Amino acid sequence: MKPFLVLVLLVPALLLVSCSRDTEKINTAAIDKAVSQLETTQDKKEYLLAIRADDQAVHQGNRGAYLKVQYGENSPEYQNHVDEVATVDKRNLAKIQSYLATHGYPEWLKVGYEAAQTPFQVIQHSTDTDLRNSYFEQFYVAYRKGDLAVDNLALYLKRTHEQVTGESMSMEGSYTVEEELDTLVKALQLTEAQRRAEKATF
């Protein structure tokens, strides 16, 4: 087969692969139906823990860094991993958005620590600043109620700040995590949302 013919045959195949990555759809109707059927506390806990397990399966460890060093950034091995992470993040985000809209933020004392931190764990991966900020008020209410750990909320805002400014926020001297949280809220101009959350949990 001539080189030109090989190229002609390969290009459509590559385009199909690229399109499949870019146009992957999430069945939100099926997700919404599954979430609406979570009736008991145990149902909700197991659902959240399953999402957490999927998240950890692709994010824990240094698999991505290893594949990038071992095979190169443009290698199929590394790119397949990137695609896998993106797919899991997209699916988990849809599940958490549906859960929060239907059941509200999970209560730590009812579902346990790991399940209660799952919404934060999933949404923190998003690079959409508007989306991240849209959940701040609900997260802050959860923090005030004792359902979201303050360290996790501060980490969430630190990562948002890094995405917005391109640099990490630094504070001089000693400070508490609560003081860091307030500083981040002001830096991200989320004060009004913070006040609404405080009023709702007064």
Sequence and secondary structure as in RCSB ss.txt:
>XXXX:A:sequence
MKPFLVLVLLVPALLLVSCSRDTEKINTAAIDKAVSQLETTQDKKEYLLAIRADDQAVHQGNRGAYLKVQYGENS
PEYQNHVDEVATVDKRNLAKIQSYLATHGYPEWLKVGYEAAQTPFQVIQHSTDTDLRNSYFEQFYVAYRKGDLAV
DNLALYLKRTHEQVTGESMSMEGSYTVEEELDTLVKALQLTEAQRRAEKATF
>XXXX:A:secstr
  HHHHHHHHHHHHHHHHHHHHT    HHHHHHHHHT  SHHHHHHHHHHHHHHHHHHHSTTHHHHHHHHH TTS
HHHHHHHHHHHHHHHHHHHHHHHHHHHH S  HHHH HHHHHHHHHHHTT   HHHHHHTHHHHHHHHHTTSS H
HHHHHHHHHHHHHHHSS     S   HHHHHHHHHHHTT HHHHHHHHHHT 
